[in-house]
């Protein structure tokens, strides 16, 4: 199968599209082509919706005008894959150009006629009953087989020497992090390293404020961290090795990093800001906390960053169980019937 992956500029989105492509690849041999999707200056989200509702039948012309994509220069794919709002109209238009090819999208779609979208992989079970939707953990490129199984952390004594990955995000849509919460995070890392003997492997991200990166660099200089990956110098992709830790801790601004920790078959703790505005993301994350991922117990828990203590953190972590379910295989099973394939 020839796959065409549409990549917008956000890593959290294009990694989802790549994750869907990997899931399709489990169903048969694939050849993957990619397009970086960048809307024209005038084609912001509301304009794209209006054009698709009223004027979008000339697919080739609107691909050229809205995206600078020359459809006739592309090799015909068998499946189109996208994630992120800029890729929605592009995927529908490309499907039209090539005679109604399957278009797989990671995420929910609002404001468009979705009858030409073959499958939407949605993060909230509330949306799973919508036409052509299926609920799954957010797709990712994480391969759990690339890591050794984590140590089982069933009691506070098990934490001594355990490696914990801390993935530090920052301000995002509906997510804010006041200074006192960053200071609370530094205290939590210090306290758990001192009192429970955990070994912290920390990475910042493109959203992490510079001053927070400086705070963690100082902590690393003190010898309080087993590893510090500073995104400002390490760049994209530098976090991947940290998913081999015994557990993953994530600032809850990133749904993708929470999902990546679960996909890596690690117990995961999300640290939530008091400034979070509840919405679709919070609803989806709540459903992940109650999912069992192939085990009897819980694999994901959310704690309030501003007030969590070392003892509360340790007690929560030691009641979590590593997920056993292969998220890639589950996604392939959802995709297979859409493409007329055997997903067993």
URHUTA-V258886 format. One record per backbone hydrogen bond with DSSP energy under -0.5 kcal/mol. CO is the residue of the C=O (numbers start at 0). NH is the residue of the N-H. Records with the same first field share a line. If there is no record, write none. Layout:
# URHUTA-V258886
CO=NH / NH
This chain:
# URHUTA-V258886
0=2 / 30
1=77 / 78
2=4 / 32
3=5 / 80
4=6 / 34
5=7
6=36
8=10
9=12 / 13
10=14
12=15 / 16
13=17
14=18
15=19
16=20
17=21
18=22
19=23
20=24
21=25
22=25
23=26
24=27
30=2
32=4
34=6 / 36
35=37
39=42
41=43
43=47
44=48
45=49
46=50
47=51
48=52
49=53
50=54 / 55
54=57
56=58
57=61
58=62
59=63
60=64
61=65
62=66 / 68
63=67
65=39
67=69
68=70
69=72
70=73
77=101
78=3
79=103
80=5
81=105
83=86
84=87 / 88
85=89
86=90
87=91
88=92
89=93
90=94
91=95
92=96
93=97
94=99 / 100
95=98
101=79 / 103
102=117 / 118
103=81
104=106 / 120
105=83
111=113
112=115
113=116
115=117
118=104 / 120
119=121 / 133
120=106
121=135
123=126
124=127
126=129
129=132
131=119
133=121
141=143
142=145
143=146
150=152
151=153
154=157 / 158
155=158
156=159
158=161
161=163 / 198
162=245 / 246
163=200
164=166 / 248
165=167 / 202
166=168 / 250
171=174
173=276
174=171
177=180 / 181
178=182
179=183
180=184
181=185
182=186
183=187
184=188
185=189
186=190
187=191
188=192
189=193
190=194
191=195 / 197
192=196
196=160
197=199
198=163
199=201 / 225 / 226
200=165
201=228
202=167
204=207
206=170
208=211 / 212
209=213
210=214
211=215
212=216
213=217
214=218
215=219
216=220
217=221
218=223
219=222
226=201
227=229
228=203 / 230
229=232 / 233
230=234
234=237
236=239
238=241
239=242
240=243
241=244
245=266
246=164
247=268
248=166
249=270
250=253
252=254
253=257
254=258
255=259
256=260
257=261
258=262
259=263
260=265
261=264
266=247
267=300
268=249
269=271 / 302
270=251
271=304 / 305
272=275
275=277
278=282
279=283
280=284
281=285
282=286
283=287
284=288
285=289
286=290
290=298
291=294
292=323 / 324
297=320
298=267
300=269
302=271 / 304
303=306 / 307
308=312
309=313
310=314
311=315
312=316
313=317
315=318
316=319
324=326
325=329
326=330
327=331
328=332
329=333
330=334
331=335
332=336
334=337 / 338
335=338 / 340
336=339
340=342
